[in-house]
């Protein structure tokens, strides 16, 4: 049950920082934060008996550092959640703090009320979970089996011994059913993190919330937070808890995309209203001038009136296109096979694909069910993505890979090219109206595609790395 009141000790000798944290946490309606402060190591030690729910500790504290306070708190209560604060980013300090048992590490000036509250809440939650797991083996088994997050038991050398259902499902590895021994360290892609994890296990030090990258089944990877703690007093087994950050970030990205699209649509409607009214007056005036001016004056003015009319029509068309591309589309839905829609979109792009001699690789799931969509509009969306992929790749060297799959009650289509990739500074602007890197592009193709997908209450994301190609992931709800 979430705490209704959280008792927090903030250890910092800077009164302004203490006031700032008090102010940030005061804005939180629930839970209520009761914030006390200590300005020195000795004062903090004296207050440990007050049974705080969580500690915020500044790294610089005069003679002693925040790490000394962290050690003292952990000696008093090894489960106590401690969040270390510092004035600037420092990877070595971050690593050392995690080795000593800090729940998290924040840089002053880089967090707000939401992120601070969330960090505190997660720190308390993780501390309670770790204490529960160590105190009661039976309760551990219950959490182990039912946890939505992957949990793993490993030996001193990293060999996997037991995995919960969430781990087996996501990583497609079950240590109990396979005679081959799997090493947890083989899942880590970062060599420094492998060294750190081995060191923590060898020295019996807890590793909490290390953000890293893990390999999953079928060659995929996820961003994750991992924690490694001793599972029993003999130190023969260690418990690895994994929180999938990729899924959380995808949800945040999808929510942000929808809000941005809605905001762009509102701005487009305002612009259209403010532009079209005076534009109509200009067009009517130009028509009237052309109709009423004497022939000799029209000859003297040349084609000036025609220029005004053409450009007015052009502006009007641009505004109409902008409105269309940023307004949720009306749909005529029916049941369609996603594989068939992709095949038909590929057929529509066949000439372009053949012209550049692009190799097409199809990895379609055969047991995927039909989805309720506007088939013609979804085909247009897929066609836009396929054409963009084809245009991005070199002639005779391009490989277009399209996969379909059903996962977590969603139908997912991924369109992958091996082109040059997209510059990082352009990724956030890809779906903006009129943004394009093509010489002859309108900048509305991806905006229209996003419009179609969002109108189906689906989502579209892009992953790209310079020199390694681009992947667009489209998902539709199956229910």
GUTOR-30626 format. One line per 3 residues: for each residue x, y, z of C-alpha. Coordinates in Angstrom, 3 decimals, m for minus. Layout:
N
X Y Z | ...
//
This chain:
479
0.000 0.000 0.000 | 1.459 3.428 m0.950 | 2.547 5.582 1.979
0.183 8.481 2.714 | 2.948 10.424 4.443 | 6.636 10.099 3.610
9.159 11.122 6.245 | 12.313 12.357 4.516 | 15.699 13.500 5.820
17.622 15.829 3.525 | 21.337 16.068 4.406 | 22.799 19.252 2.863
24.738 22.219 4.236 | 23.260 24.610 1.628 | 20.101 26.207 3.043
18.956 27.382 m0.398 | 19.000 23.823 m1.753 | 17.060 22.614 1.293
14.415 25.294 0.713 | 14.229 24.374 m2.982 | 13.623 20.680 m2.258
11.022 21.558 0.396 | 9.283 23.774 m2.180 | 9.302 21.076 m4.870
7.900 18.378 m2.569 | 5.337 20.775 m1.092 | 3.706 20.872 m4.558
2.957 17.129 m4.386 | m0.682 16.636 m3.232 | m0.237 12.959 m2.328
1.653 11.517 m0.602 | 2.393 14.273 1.926 | 6.127 14.797 2.415
7.438 15.599 5.869 | 10.905 17.024 5.168 | 13.541 17.384 7.880
17.113 18.497 7.286 | 20.605 17.974 8.634 | 23.500 20.231 7.694
26.388 17.956 8.678 | 27.488 14.350 8.962 | 27.225 14.353 12.759
23.751 15.896 12.779 | 22.581 13.317 10.232 | 23.931 10.441 12.371
22.125 11.797 15.436 | 18.819 11.837 13.553 | 19.001 8.278 12.216
16.911 6.998 15.135 | 13.928 9.018 13.873 | 13.040 6.248 11.396
12.879 8.078 8.085 | 11.284 6.529 5.013 | 13.894 7.899 2.609
17.101 9.954 2.616 | 18.375 12.654 0.228 | 22.116 13.191 0.717
24.301 15.888 m0.852 | 27.733 14.679 m1.952 | 29.661 17.665 m0.516
29.324 18.101 3.260 | 32.432 19.861 4.513 | 34.884 17.368 6.077
32.892 14.279 5.235 | 31.304 13.452 1.893 | 27.815 12.237 1.207
29.326 8.796 0.639 | 30.305 8.661 4.319 | 26.724 9.512 5.260
25.520 6.846 2.832 | 27.747 4.220 4.484 | 26.531 5.209 7.952
22.869 5.022 6.921 | 23.385 1.597 5.336 | 25.156 0.351 8.484
22.201 1.524 10.568 | 19.573 0.152 8.157 | 20.806 m1.661 5.071
17.367 m1.406 3.460 | 17.087 2.387 3.818 | 16.577 4.063 0.425
19.258 6.724 m0.080 | 19.335 9.096 m3.066 | 22.630 10.926 m3.622
22.626 14.506 m4.950 | 25.547 16.273 m6.596 | 26.245 19.505 m8.438
27.363 17.930 m11.712 | 27.339 14.678 m13.682 | 30.099 12.288 m12.547
30.081 8.700 m13.827 | 32.709 7.489 m11.334 | 30.754 8.940 m8.428
27.545 7.442 m9.817 | 29.155 3.987 m10.004 | 30.685 4.240 m6.528
27.385 5.406 m5.016 | 25.558 2.443 m6.560 | 28.207 0.059 m5.243
27.679 1.438 m1.737 | 23.938 0.880 m2.004 | 22.505 4.222 m3.157
19.025 3.843 m4.650 | 19.603 6.562 m7.225 | 21.775 9.507 m8.225
20.426 12.955 m9.168 | 22.149 16.085 m10.469 | 21.029 19.330 m8.836
19.179 21.652 m11.169 | 18.232 18.786 m13.517 | 15.130 17.497 m11.748
11.663 18.890 m11.161 | 8.796 17.999 m8.832 | 7.631 15.086 m10.980
11.017 13.434 m11.480 | 12.041 13.954 m7.829 | 8.773 12.482 m6.529
9.047 9.560 m8.960 | 12.657 8.850 m7.959 | 11.714 8.885 m4.262
8.705 6.661 m4.865 | 10.760 4.137 m6.855 | 13.544 4.176 m4.254
11.086 3.405 m1.448 | 9.352 0.746 m3.522 | 12.622 m0.984 m4.407
13.843 m0.842 m0.802 | 10.629 m2.444 0.449 | 10.840 m5.105 m2.255
14.449 m6.013 m1.445 | 13.712 m6.227 2.269 | 10.699 m8.420 1.635
12.668 m10.764 m0.590 | 15.430 m11.252 1.958 | 13.249 m11.573 5.036
10.805 m14.172 3.717 | 11.704 m16.944 1.295 | 8.051 m17.890 0.824
6.993 m14.367 0.059 | 9.963 m14.111 m2.308 | 8.712 m17.108 m4.268
5.277 m15.542 m4.615 | 6.724 m12.254 m5.878 | 9.241 m14.128 m8.011
6.549 m16.057 m9.860 | 4.008 m13.243 m10.219 | 6.228 m10.247 m10.890
5.600 m8.492 m14.191 | 9.303 m7.606 m14.221 | 11.897 m10.274 m15.135
13.688 m11.771 m12.112 | 16.614 m14.183 m12.262 | 18.699 m16.247 m9.855
22.361 m16.671 m10.771 | 25.429 m18.321 m9.295 | 28.666 m16.578 m8.367
29.998 m17.081 m11.914 | 26.850 m15.667 m13.545 | 25.307 m19.024 m14.496
21.508 m18.791 m14.536 | 19.791 m21.122 m12.083 | 16.148 m20.077 m12.075
14.047 m17.496 m13.886 | 10.520 m16.231 m13.317 | 7.855 m16.450 m16.062
8.353 m12.800 m17.068 | 12.044 m13.456 m17.773 | 11.361 m16.679 m19.700
8.744 m14.908 m21.829 | 10.868 m11.875 m22.669 | 14.295 m13.500 m23.058
13.153 m16.921 m24.291 | 15.568 m18.630 m21.876 | 14.488 m21.124 m19.198
17.508 m22.318 m17.181 | 15.499 m25.138 m15.575 | 14.419 m26.760 m18.843
17.603 m26.380 m20.875 | 20.656 m28.487 m20.177 | 22.948 m25.812 m21.628
24.258 m23.353 m19.059 | 23.446 m19.717 m19.774 | 25.463 m16.859 m18.326
23.673 m13.712 m17.243 | 26.755 m11.726 m18.242 | 26.239 m12.778 m21.877
23.037 m10.704 m21.911 | 24.920 m7.485 m21.118 | 26.145 m5.576 m24.165
28.311 m3.074 m22.270 | 31.724 m4.485 m21.309 | 32.160 m1.960 m18.475
28.853 m3.081 m16.979 | 29.934 m6.724 m17.186 | 33.074 m5.865 m15.219
31.035 m3.880 m12.678 | 28.468 m6.676 m12.201 | 31.194 m9.305 m11.734
32.987 m7.091 m9.228 | 29.834 m6.475 m7.175 | 29.104 m10.206 m7.016
32.701 m11.099 m6.115 | 32.805 m8.496 m3.342 | 29.258 m9.133 m2.102
28.172 m5.562 m2.864 | 24.609 m4.810 m3.911 | 24.192 m3.249 m7.355
21.067 m1.122 m7.535 | 19.321 0.286 m10.624 | 22.178 0.165 m13.106
20.894 1.465 m16.431 | 22.225 m0.790 m19.157 | 21.379 m2.587 m22.396
20.347 m6.266 m22.519 | 20.038 m8.746 m25.377 | 16.647 m10.414 m25.702
15.292 m13.169 m27.948 | 15.521 m12.973 m31.739 | 18.492 m10.626 m31.682
16.678 m7.696 m30.103 | 17.872 m5.412 m27.313 | 16.189 m3.448 m24.530
17.202 m0.614 m22.246 | 16.828 m1.796 m18.678 | 17.513 m1.090 m15.022
19.149 m4.040 m13.266 | 19.680 m4.647 m9.578 | 21.799 m7.494 m8.177
21.457 m8.512 m4.529 | 22.570 m11.484 m2.453 | 19.829 m14.128 m2.338
20.978 m16.118 0.688 | 23.390 m15.780 3.579 | 25.867 m18.227 2.047
26.287 m15.915 m0.964 | 25.928 m18.888 m3.278 | 23.061 m17.300 m5.213
22.350 m13.779 m6.373 | 19.058 m12.280 m7.410 | 18.882 m10.131 m10.551
15.872 m7.843 m10.975 | 15.268 m6.294 m14.389 | 12.993 m3.382 m15.215
12.362 m2.887 m18.931 | 12.846 0.811 m19.650 | 12.221 0.393 m23.380
8.522 m0.352 m22.849 | 8.171 2.606 m20.480 | 9.920 4.935 m22.904
7.779 3.721 m25.797 | 4.627 4.576 m23.839 | 6.011 8.008 m22.958
7.017 8.603 m26.579 | 3.598 7.569 m27.892 | 1.851 9.865 m25.411
4.165 12.749 m26.318 | 3.602 12.155 m30.053 | m0.177 12.267 m29.653
m0.015 15.487 m27.630 | 2.328 17.080 m30.192 | 0.040 16.063 m33.058
m3.020 17.527 m31.320 | m1.114 20.744 m30.569 | 0.056 21.040 m34.191
m3.529 20.575 m35.359 | m4.766 23.399 m33.120 | m2.048 25.733 m34.374
m2.828 24.768 m37.994 | m6.514 25.623 m37.510 | m5.651 29.005 m36.019
m3.257 29.774 m38.880 | m5.824 28.650 m41.449 | m8.475 30.908 m39.961
m6.162 33.942 m39.799 | m4.745 33.384 m43.305 | m7.790 32.303 m45.283
m9.972 35.307 m44.456 | m7.581 37.993 m45.798 | m6.510 35.605 m48.580
m10.108 35.329 m49.780 | m10.362 39.134 m49.885 | m7.160 39.345 m51.953
m8.383 36.683 m54.393 | m11.775 38.357 m54.814 | m10.130 41.751 m55.317
m7.763 40.323 m57.930 | m10.683 38.671 m59.771 | m12.636 41.924 m59.707
m9.662 43.945 m60.961 | m9.143 41.529 m63.820 | m12.826 41.743 m64.760
m13.256 45.535 m64.463 | m9.929 47.095 m65.539 | m9.839 48.397 m69.124
m7.973 46.221 m71.613 | m5.186 48.783 m72.142 | m4.431 48.912 m68.407
m4.389 45.119 m68.207 | m1.854 45.116 m71.030 | 0.291 47.668 m69.153
0.218 45.612 m65.927 | 1.302 42.507 m67.792 | 0.649 39.325 m65.858
0.835 40.880 m62.363 | m2.792 40.044 m61.585 | m2.240 36.466 m62.812
0.788 36.204 m60.505 | m1.317 37.385 m57.561 | m4.032 34.857 m58.381
m1.627 31.928 m58.844 | 0.164 32.595 m55.579 | m3.103 33.091 m53.700
m4.265 29.704 m54.963 | m0.894 28.220 m53.970 | m1.127 29.626 m50.423
m4.704 28.401 m50.176 | m3.642 24.901 m51.240 | m0.757 24.865 m48.753
m3.090 25.852 m45.908 | m5.624 23.206 m46.976 | m2.889 20.531 m47.108
m1.674 21.576 m43.659 | m5.191 21.330 m42.237 | m5.763 17.929 m43.833
m2.479 16.474 m42.595 | m2.985 17.591 m38.981 | m6.659 16.714 m38.545
m7.801 13.257 m37.430 | m8.988 11.429 m40.535 | m12.516 10.069 m40.984
m12.320 6.300 m41.363 | m14.284 3.646 m43.234 | m13.224 0.601 m41.275
m13.446 m3.092 m41.972 | m11.611 m6.326 m41.150 | m8.305 m6.666 m42.985
m5.289 m8.968 m42.939 | m2.284 m6.853 m42.024 | m0.060 m9.082 m44.148
m2.289 m8.524 m47.192 | m2.277 m4.739 m46.689 | 1.520 m4.739 m46.564
1.689 m6.940 m49.683 | m0.612 m4.556 m51.566 | 1.451 m1.543 m50.485
4.584 m3.325 m51.735 | 2.856 m3.994 m55.065 | 2.038 m0.277 m55.373
5.733 0.536 m54.838 | 6.926 m2.268 m57.115 | 8.171 m0.010 m59.919
10.303 2.088 m57.565 | 11.686 m1.026 m55.875 | 12.609 m2.624 m59.209
14.064 0.588 m60.598 | 16.595 0.771 m57.759 | 17.015 m3.019 m57.633
16.141 m3.174 m53.958 | 16.040 m6.556 m52.219 | 12.835 m7.113 m50.239
12.849 m9.404 m47.179 | 9.422 m10.301 m45.763 | 9.114 m11.777 m42.304
5.371 m12.056 m41.844 | 3.738 m13.798 m38.908 | 1.387 m16.422 m40.328
m0.865 m16.715 m37.275 | m1.529 m12.983 m36.963 | m5.241 m12.117 m36.796
m7.154 m9.498 m38.788 | m7.398 m5.900 m37.628 | m10.201 m3.342 m37.907
m8.864 m0.437 m39.994 | m9.543 1.713 m43.023 | m7.709 m0.505 m45.486
m7.112 2.090 m48.203 | m5.735 4.684 m45.817 | m3.478 2.179 m44.030
m2.106 1.098 m47.403 | m1.273 4.738 m48.155 | 0.529 4.996 m44.806
2.569 1.856 m45.522 | 3.260 3.041 m49.072 | 4.658 6.348 m47.783
7.001 4.506 m45.419 | 8.094 2.021 m48.092 | 8.771 4.748 m50.650
10.781 6.740 m48.098 | 12.824 3.625 m47.321 | 13.452 2.899 m51.017
14.513 6.482 m51.704 | 16.921 6.396 m48.763 | 18.847 3.348 m49.999
21.579 3.001 m52.611 | 20.768 1.408 m55.934 | 21.527 m2.343 m56.042
22.688 m2.264 m52.393 | 19.420 m1.620 m50.622 | 17.659 m4.209 m48.455
14.078 m3.485 m47.393 | 12.959 m5.681 m44.488 | 9.327 m5.784 m43.383
8.129 m7.777 m40.368 | 4.668 m8.312 m38.935 | 3.925 m9.701 m35.487
1.319 m9.802 m32.735 | 2.486 m8.912 m29.235 | 0.780 m7.635 m26.075
m2.600 m7.396 m27.854 | m1.075 m5.234 m30.592 | m0.417 m5.828 m34.272
3.069 m4.543 m35.072 | 4.570 m3.761 m38.483 | 8.236 m2.807 m38.757
9.696 m1.358 m41.971 | 13.502 m1.372 m41.977 | 15.996 m0.014 m44.508
19.792 m0.162 m44.636 | 20.181 3.395 m45.845 | 22.375 6.107 m44.324
20.085 6.669 m41.343 | 18.637 9.914 m40.031 | 20.672 12.587 m38.300
19.860 12.734 m34.547 | 18.894 16.410 m34.778 | 16.235 15.545 m37.389
14.556 12.658 m35.550 | 12.337 14.829 m33.352 | 11.146 16.822 m36.384
10.349 13.964 m38.778 | 6.578 14.255 m38.406 | 6.434 18.063 m38.437
4.459 19.536 m41.362 | 6.726 20.770 m44.183 | 9.896 19.388 m42.616
11.869 17.484 m45.252 | 15.468 16.708 m46.175 | 14.551 15.912 m49.792
15.166 18.423 m52.557 | 11.691 17.956 m54.043 | 9.801 16.774 m50.961
6.633 18.488 m49.706 | 7.290 17.638 m46.072 | 3.746 16.293 m45.611
4.203 12.581 m46.399 | 5.176 11.479 m42.892 | 2.734 13.951 m41.356
m0.092 12.334 m43.360 | 1.183 8.878 m42.405 | 1.213 9.791 m38.721
m2.278 11.265 m39.098 | m3.610 7.985 m40.531 | m2.003 5.854 m37.822
m3.100 8.089 m34.933 | m6.622 8.286 m36.354 | m6.735 4.501 m35.839
m5.582 5.036 m32.231 | m2.344 3.348 m33.219 | 1.217 4.522 m32.820
4.239 5.120 m35.014 | 7.841 5.329 m33.837 | 11.159 5.672 m35.563
14.567 4.269 m34.657 | 17.596 5.353 m36.614 | 21.339 5.522 m36.341
23.602 7.346 m38.779 | 25.215 4.866 m41.137 | 23.069 1.929 m39.965
19.654 2.548 m41.458 | 16.198 3.424 m40.195 | 13.277 1.484 m38.752
9.647 2.653 m38.554 | 7.478 0.683 m36.102 | 3.713 0.934 m36.560
1.327 m0.679 m34.099 | m2.460 m1.114 m34.036 | m4.615 m2.362 m31.177
m6.031 m5.816 m31.843 | m9.062 m5.348 m29.594
//
